Amino acid sequence: MKLAKYQEGLNALCFLDLLSLKNPSLCVKLSKSKNYNVSCIEDKNLNADFYKCEIASVPFILALLCKMSLEAEFNELDEGYLSAESCFGEEEALEILEFLKEAKCIIFDENLYQHKDFENIKYFLEKLCEHFNLLLICSNEKEEILTIQNSFNGLLELDNFDGTIIMQAPLEDKNLHCSSSFALIAKVKDEDKINLKINTQEFTAMVKIDHDLKGTVALFDYESTDFAFSKAQVKVIK
C-alpha cells in the first residue's frame, strides 16, 4: 500500500503521540481540519478531539474498529475483550466509525514501526482505508510502499505498562519532564537529581514537574531505536 503526504484541510483520524513535539509542521497543517486523535497521552497543541487509550494498544483499537465495521470478515474477534484490554469503549469506537464517513485520511505515528505487532497494525489500517476510501499517512510524511500481510494471524498480547513509564521525545533539554502523578509513583520531587535506567541505558537527569502534563507517562530525550514507551527505574541521587 502506498503511503501519502498530508494535504492541508483533510479531516484525519490520527494515532499520534505528541505530534507537536515530533513533527511541528504537520501539527500546524492539521489546524485547518476536523480531526480525532487516539493516544495514551493528550497533545494540547494538536487540533483534534482526544480519545484516551492504554499505552501501545493501537492494534486492539484498530481490531475493534475493523470488527465493528467489517463484521463478516472479523467475526472471530470479541468486541468486549478488545475494548477492555485497550481501555477504549465501544461507544467511542462507534463515534470514530461515524467520523470516518467524513474523514479523508488516517495518520499513524512513525513510532508504530517499532511496535511488536506492526504487521497486524498495517493489516487493520489497510482494511479501514479500503472500506472508508481513505488515504494512509505516516507522521513522518514519507511517501513509501507499506508491505501488508495477506491475512490476519491473531493479535499479540499487549505488554504491561504499569509503573514508571518514559516516552522518548525530542525536548529542548535533558531533564525528565513529568506530571505530579508520575512524581508520586516514582517518589521524586521537582528538581530532584535522579539516576534513570531505561532498558540497558543509564542517565543522570533532573526532575521537572510540568503541571500541563497529565497521566503517568514522563518525557525524556535520549537516543534509541526501540519503541518510544519503556518502563524505567528512577532513583533519587542523595
WOWOGI-V332399 format. One record per residue. N is the residue number from 1. RES is the residue in one letter. PHI is phi in degrees with one decimal (NA if undefined). Layout:
N/RES/PHI ; N/RES/PHI
//
This chain:
1/M/NA ; 2/K/-86.4 ; 3/L/-80.2 ; 4/A/-107.5 ; 5/K/-103.3 ; 6/Y/-69.5 ; 7/Q/-111.7 ; 8/E/-51.0 ; 9/G/99.9 ; 10/L/-80.5 ; 11/N/-63.0 ; 12/A/-132.7 ; 13/L/-91.7 ; 14/C/-116.3 ; 15/F/-123.5 ; 16/L/-127.1 ; 17/D/-108.4 ; 18/L/52.2 ; 19/L/-57.7 ; 20/S/-62.4 ; 21/L/-86.8 ; 22/K/-90.3 ; 23/N/-146.8 ; 24/P/-57.5 ; 25/S/-67.7 ; 26/L/-67.5 ; 27/C/-58.6 ; 28/V/-64.4 ; 29/K/-62.9 ; 30/L/-77.7 ; 31/S/-74.1 ; 32/K/-109.7 ; 33/S/-141.0 ; 34/K/-93.5 ; 35/N/-137.5 ; 36/Y/-118.3 ; 37/N/-127.2 ; 38/V/-106.3 ; 39/S/-161.1 ; 40/C/-86.2 ; 41/I/-141.0 ; 42/E/-81.0 ; 43/D/-104.2 ; 44/K/-64.3 ; 45/N/-93.2 ; 46/L/-97.4 ; 47/N/-76.6 ; 48/A/-162.3 ; 49/D/-70.1 ; 50/F/-94.6 ; 51/Y/-121.7 ; 52/K/-86.5 ; 53/C/-143.8 ; 54/E/-71.1 ; 55/I/-58.9 ; 56/A/64.2 ; 57/S/-96.4 ; 58/V/-52.7 ; 59/P/-59.8 ; 60/F/-71.0 ; 61/I/-68.1 ; 62/L/-64.0 ; 63/A/-62.2 ; 64/L/-62.9 ; 65/L/-63.7 ; 66/C/-67.1 ; 67/K/-59.5 ; 68/M/-80.4 ; 69/S/-109.6 ; 70/L/-129.6 ; 71/E/-52.0 ; 72/A/-62.5 ; 73/E/-79.5 ; 74/F/-123.0 ; 75/N/-68.3 ; 76/E/-78.8 ; 77/L/-80.8 ; 78/D/-106.8 ; 79/E/-57.1 ; 80/G/-60.4 ; 81/Y/-65.2 ; 82/L/-62.1 ; 83/S/-66.3 ; 84/A/-65.7 ; 85/E/-68.2 ; 86/S/-94.8 ; 87/C/54.7 ; 88/F/-129.4 ; 89/G/-70.6 ; 90/E/-66.0 ; 91/E/-65.1 ; 92/E/-64.4 ; 93/A/-62.9 ; 94/L/-62.7 ; 95/E/-61.9 ; 96/I/-69.0 ; 97/L/-63.2 ; 98/E/-66.4 ; 99/F/-64.0 ; 100/L/-61.6 ; 101/K/-69.6 ; 102/E/-111.1 ; 103/A/-77.0 ; 104/K/-117.0 ; 105/C/-159.9 ; 106/I/-116.8 ; 107/I/-114.8 ; 108/F/-111.6 ; 109/D/-71.8 ; 110/E/-60.8 ; 111/N/-61.1 ; 112/L/-66.7 ; 113/Y/-57.7 ; 114/Q/-93.3 ; 115/H/-69.5 ; 116/K/-63.4 ; 117/D/-112.7 ; 118/F/-62.3 ; 119/E/-60.6 ; 120/N/-71.3 ; 121/I/-57.2 ; 122/K/-60.4 ; 123/Y/-60.8 ; 124/F/-66.2 ; 125/L/-60.4 ; 126/E/-62.7 ; 127/K/-60.5 ; 128/L/-66.5 ; 129/C/-64.2 ; 130/E/-65.9 ; 131/H/-66.0 ; 132/F/-104.4 ; 133/N/56.4 ; 134/L/-116.0 ; 135/L/-78.9 ; 136/L/-113.1 ; 137/I/-132.4 ; 138/C/-93.8 ; 139/S/-65.0 ; 140/N/-85.2 ; 141/E/60.2 ; 142/K/-76.2 ; 143/E/-93.4 ; 144/E/-138.4 ; 145/I/-92.6 ; 146/L/-97.0 ; 147/T/-85.4 ; 148/I/-111.5 ; 149/Q/-65.5 ; 150/N/-78.5 ; 151/S/-149.4 ; 152/F/-80.5 ; 153/N/-107.8 ; 154/G/95.9 ; 155/L/-75.6 ; 156/L/-79.6 ; 157/E/-61.7 ; 158/L/-72.8 ; 159/D/-74.7 ; 160/N/-85.0 ; 161/F/-118.1 ; 162/D/-74.7 ; 163/G/97.6 ; 164/T/-90.0 ; 165/I/-113.2 ; 166/I/-110.9 ; 167/M/-106.2 ; 168/Q/-70.2 ; 169/A/-146.9 ; 170/P/-73.7 ; 171/L/-119.5 ; 172/E/-88.6 ; 173/D/-146.1 ; 174/K/-108.9 ; 175/N/-84.8 ; 176/L/-91.6 ; 177/H/-96.6 ; 178/C/-146.1 ; 179/S/-87.3 ; 180/S/-63.0 ; 181/S/-63.9 ; 182/F/-62.4 ; 183/A/-58.1 ; 184/L/-65.6 ; 185/I/-65.8 ; 186/A/-80.3 ; 187/K/59.1 ; 188/V/-125.4 ; 189/K/-121.6 ; 190/D/-56.8 ; 191/E/71.7 ; 192/D/-65.1 ; 193/K/-89.1 ; 194/I/-130.2 ; 195/N/-100.6 ; 196/L/-121.3 ; 197/K/-111.6 ; 198/I/-122.5 ; 199/N/54.3 ; 200/T/-99.7 ; 201/Q/-102.8 ; 202/E/-125.4 ; 203/F/-138.3 ; 204/T/-109.6 ; 205/A/-147.6 ; 206/M/-112.9 ; 207/V/-79.3 ; 208/K/-124.8 ; 209/I/-79.9 ; 210/D/-109.8 ; 211/H/-74.4 ; 212/D/-82.8 ; 213/L/-82.2 ; 214/K/-119.3 ; 215/G/83.5 ; 216/T/-116.4 ; 217/V/-105.5 ; 218/A/-98.2 ; 219/L/-110.9 ; 220/F/-150.1 ; 221/D/-98.1 ; 222/Y/-150.8 ; 223/E/-81.6 ; 224/S/-167.7 ; 225/T/-106.0 ; 226/D/-84.2 ; 227/F/-55.3 ; 228/A/-67.4 ; 229/F/-103.0 ; 230/S/-141.4 ; 231/K/-71.4 ; 232/A/-135.0 ; 233/Q/-103.4 ; 234/V/-119.0 ; 235/K/-134.1 ; 236/V/-70.8 ; 237/I/-88.8 ; 238/K/-75.7
//
